[in-house]
Amino acid sequence: MRSEGRWGIDLTMPQSLLLALHLRDAAGLQPPTSPLLPDLPPLDPVSIPLHTAGADVAGLETAGRQWATWWARSFPGGADALTSILPPRYPGLNGMPELRGLAELGMDDAVTWCARAREVEKRIITRTATALFETNLLTDVEHELGRRIRPFFLQVIVLPVAGSHHWDVVGQPVISLGLRADRDAYLVWLREQLIGIGHARFGVTDRTERP
């Protein structure tokens, strides 16, 4: 997290969402989309395939719907969401026998994959440090708006999915790790977020103001 006293930006990859996404891809689930669940691309790095030989299609379809239900309850992640999907009790999967069965088969692989994804994230953060760029960008946006942006905290969910993408998930900004890795593309996206924050904190009547 970057914090400059009157503002902060926190880019986080919640472990619960990573485990769930690995389960989705490893088992080949196709959960229905919703306002809380955009059509997220496959993981990058790719998942470790789950051996579901013999699993009937109907069972996987049911598991996909159960997965979407879990996601809607658990997004944007956090300690409770992580506990809900962890063994041995998988409390968040109560009443979801098809999904729990897949989780029991694939959780060890998911944990292994998460460690790999964290290493990729660490390399990207080291290679594309953004703190100074964010500070300068905020100054530029405030100059464009003709006023200082009031104190704010921006939490951004980062997901290691393929490609360079961003989503607004019911007001929660979500970006792909690929977008985070592209400093220029990330700063273009962040600029739009800061402009939106600056307008929102001054109200509708100020949205047309320019220096």
N, C-alpha and C positions, 0 to 999 in steps of 0.2 A: 504494500500500500504506500502511495505517495501522499504526504500531508504537508501543507504549507500554512497551517494555522487556521486560515479562513476557508480552506477548501481541501478536499481529499479525493483521490481516485484509487479504488481498490479493484484490481483485476484478479479474479479467483477462479480456480478450477475445482469445484466441489467434488470430493471423493465419491459421494453417493451417486452423483450423476454420471461419473466416469464408469463406476461399476455397472450401473444400469445400462448405459450405452453399450458397454462391452457385451453384456448379456443379450441385448437386442441384436447386435450384429453376429455374435457367435452362434446364436440359435437360429438366425435368419428370420427373426420376427418382423412383421410389418404392422406396427401399431397404427391405429387411425389418428390422423392429425386433429388438432383442436387449437383454440386460442392460446392454450398453455403449452402446446406441443406442435411446433412448426415441423415441416418436412426436413428433418436434419439429415445431412449427407452421411455416408459411411465414415467410420473412424479412420484417423490417420495419426499414428501407425495403425495398420489393419489389426483386427481382432484375431484372437486365437480361436479357430473353429471348434465348436462344441459338437461332439459326436452324438447326433440325435437320430442315428439310424434306427428305423422302426417306429419313430414318432409319427403319429397320424397327422394329416394336414389339419383336421378339425381341432386337434389338441393344440397345434401351433397357432392357429387362428385365435383360439380362446386365450392362449397365453399372451398373444399380441394385444388383445383388448385389455387384459389384466395389467399388462405393462403400462399401457397408456393411463389406466386408472391410477397406478402407483405414481407415475410421473406427475400427474395433475395434483396429487396429494402432497408430493414431496418437493416439487420445484419451488424455489431455486436451490434447494439443498440445505445443508447444515447438519448439526450434530444429531438431531432427531431423525432426519432423513437417512443419515448414514446408519444409525442404529437399526432402523426399520428394515434394512436389506441385508443385514449381517447375520451369519450363523451364530449359534446353533438354532435360534428360535425363529429368525426371519419374521419379527412381529408385524412388519408392514405388509407382509404377504399372506396374512391370515385370510382365509376364504378364497385364496387364489392357488389352488393345488397344482394347476398346470404350470404356472410361472414359478412356484416354489420348487417344483421338481427340477426345472431347468436351472434354477439358481443353485440348488444343491449339487448339480452336476458341474456347473461352470464357475463357481465362485473362486476357487483356487486359481484358475487360469486368469480370471478377471483381476485378481489382486496382483498377479505377476505382470499382467499387461499394464496396470496402472503405474507400477513402478517404472516401467519403460517410458510411458507417456510423461511422467514427471521429469525424467532425464531429458527428454526432448524439450519440455517446457523450460527447464533450467538453462539449456544451451541457448534457446531463443532469447530468454531474458538477458543473458550475459552478452549475446551478440548484438541485440537491438535495444540497448538501454534507452528509455524514453523520458525520464524524469525532467531533464532540462528542457527538452522539446515541449513537454506538456506545459511547463511554466511559461515558456515563451509564447506558446499558442494561446494560453489564457490571456496574457497581456495583449496580444494582437486582437483577440475577439473583443475584449473590453474596449480597446481603442475603436474598433469598428462600431460597437454599440454606443459609444460615447459615455459610458458609465462603468463603474465596477460591478461585477456580478456579486450578488450577496452570497454569504457563506453557503457552501453546499458540500455534500458528500455523494460521489457517484460510484456505485458498486456495479461492476461489469462482470458477468459470467462468461468465462472463456471455455470453449469446448474443443477438444482435439478432433475435429471432423475435417474431412477433405475439402480443400478449396479455401477461398477467401470470401467470407460471408458475414453478414450481420443481420440480426433480427430484433424486433421490439416485441417482447413476449409479455403482453398485458402490462406495459410500462417498464418492464425490466430489460435493460439492454443486454444482449447476448452477442458475442462475436466468436468466430472460429479462431483457433490458434494460428491458422494460416494468415488471417488478417492481422493478428497481433505481431506476427513475424515480419510483416511488410510495414516498416516504419512509416513510409509515406502514406500508404493506404490507411493505416491506423490513425494517423494524424488528421487526414481528411475526414474520416468518420467521427473522430473525437471533436473536431471543430463544429460539426453539425450538432453534436450533443451539447456542447457549451453554448452555442447560439440558442438552442432550445431552452436550456436552463436560464440563460439571461433573459429571454423573453417571458418565460413562465413566472419568474420571480418579480417581474415588473408589471404583469397583468396585460390583458388584451390591448388596452389603450396605448401601450407603449411599443407594440410590436412593429409599428411602421417608423419608429424613430431611428434616425441615423445621425452620426456626428456631422 
